Amino acid sequence: MQTTAFCLGVARGCSLSCLPAARPAGGPSWRWQMRRTLRCRQQQAPAPEAQHEVDDRSSKNPCGFYASVWGDFFLHHPDPAASSQQQTWMVERVEELKKDVAKLISSSNTYLERMKLIIALERLCLDYLFEKDINAALKEIYGANVSDFDLHTIAIWFYLLRKHGYKVSSEVFVKFLDEDGSFMATTPRELLSLYNAAHFRTHGEIILDKVISFTKVSLETKLPYLEGSLAHEIQCALEIPLPRKVAIYDAKIYISTYEKEPTMNKLVLELAKVNFNLMQRQYQQELKTTTRWWNNLQVHSRLPFARDRLVECYLWMLGVYYQPSCSRGRIILTIVIYTTTIFDDIYDSFGTPEECELFTQWVERSFMSGWDTNVARVLPECMQYAFGKIMESYEIIENELAPEEKYRMTYLKNFIVDLVRNYNKEVKMREENFIPISVEEHLQISARTSACHLLACTSLVGMDDIATKSSFEWVSTIPKSVQNLCIIVRLLDDIMTYEREQMIPHVASTMDSYMKQHNVSIKIARQKIQELKEESWKDFNGQWLEPDDDQPRKLIEVIFNLTRTMEFMYNKDDNFTNCRNLEDTIQSLFVEPFEIVL
């Protein structure tokens, strides 16, 4: 992936008069490039059209969305560059500790010890530092004779290998099933390992269905009598099983948990803390960059009907790839998901059906054949303003691509056009009170308005040359893995937002379709949609283990990570819309470092 920091380039058409007299020493920085780009855009902006009549809608927040929690907080957060001596020490210390920890991976005495170490490194978000060492260890672990392993060791073996794409057989659990249908797991730790492993199940793996049913009930029964970190871990796993968790979201919590474990290694712990602080500093710099871009949008004053969620967008996209080398990709994803939210709220909360139809035509023409102002003149000023800023943002993205990468923008724009067309279809469904007769019919449109096919494509745009033209052709066919991503997100969204959306005119959800198709209550429909989501996860796991596309595993992993972020964002609530639910996670990840004594 991209190894240099993403720098906003000069928008096309800027003349030399737009540029400052001298470039700062040391090459272009985010701050300098951002100011230059925005100054060029402002100087080149055409004279404004005659003012439209005042539209009351442009000053209202019809859905009552929370205002931004963070605003420009990260612009004023202490600049990590100010403590360059500490930064240098941390970089050097990480390099020293890496050598020692690499030796631990190869010198582990038992398979169980080695597997636990690898899982710990992954949960501490250190695994990217040891890719070769871990891959070599996994090959040995895959070839191990597991006939003498106990259930706990088998569960860890199964979880780890399936997590890395090895299709090991679920039949290894059969010998641990007794005549009563119970598994020979007695301790909470054994039950938890078994429960997590089984969530890599695919279709037809009945034994894993039994594992989940048995362990879920057992863990729920034992939980009230447990305390401490194990109780917390079980509670979290019952909400989101470990295979669906986003490691970076829990990294800081897990570092504190790991510190108290009997098997804790002091070298690993120190590496985790120092490396976390280094990554946090980079994330803060990226948030400064995206906040400057956000300031130029003036969402609060010009688009009050839209959800103002910059930092939450960045947190979301951090889950796709957290590694320091992926800076460009994270920022591109953040810009795209933020502007997509504006599109979504225009169709959901602001535009009339007639305006949405015209707006769709404007987007189509502008993205497919160049800027079109004819349609724009009859639209409300804030819709014109919003799309102007979105087009400007896509120019910024394009300017960050190397000449041989610019073809990627065509694929990205095609997905935007597909998205707004389907948003517009949903507007028509809403106005006609149309409820598709089945969930399958509903998903033909609503799976695409989840915008995840767009995000899947966007996740490739910021990658380095591992993403080829063949990769973009592949993602443009909306392969099965992307289809399952879109379905899982749509079902999660509908489960968590149904009650809120009933308070305002809104398009029918998949739950409405299920109730209509089967003449059942909301409670039953919710349960069935949840079951359908689990079936979609089986499909997704099957694609992970046996991808039917000749694409690098890292690209497939990005799609998998994107799906994991959705489970987090829709855990017990629509956490993105109800952004206050994310405050603690953001504070922990981006604001509070570990205290380290030099």
Secondary structure, 3 states (H helix, E strand, C coil): CCCCCCCCCCCCCCCHHHCCCCCCCCCCCHHHHHHHHHHHHHHHCCCCCCCCCCCHHHHCCCCCCCCCCCCCHHHHCCCHHHHHHHHHHHHHHHHHHHHHHHHHHHHCCCHHHHHHHHHHHHHCCCHHHHHHHHHHHHHHHHCCCCCCCCHHHHHHHHHHHHHCCCCCCHHHHHHHECCCCCECCCCHHHHHHHHHHHCCCCCCCHHHHHHHHHHHHHHHHHHHHCCHHHHHHHHHHHHCCHHHCCHHHHHHHHHHHHCCCCCCCHHHHHHHHHHHHHHHHHHHHHHHHHHHHHHHHCHHHHCCCCCCCHHHHHHHHHCCCCCHHHHHHHHHHHHHHHHHHHHHHHHHHHCCHHHHHHHHHHHHHHHHHCCCCCCHHHCCHHHHHHHHHHHHHHHHHHHCCCHHHCCHHHHHHHHHHHHHHHHHHHHHHHHCCCCCCCHHHHHHHHCCCCCHHHHHHHHHHCCCCCCCHHHHHHHHCCCHHHHHHHHHHHHHHHHHHHHHHCCCCCCCCHHHHHHHHHCCCHHHHHHHHHHHHHHHHHHHHHHHHCCCCCCCHHHHHHHHHHHHHHHHHCCCCCCCCCHHHHHHHHHHHHCCCCCCCC
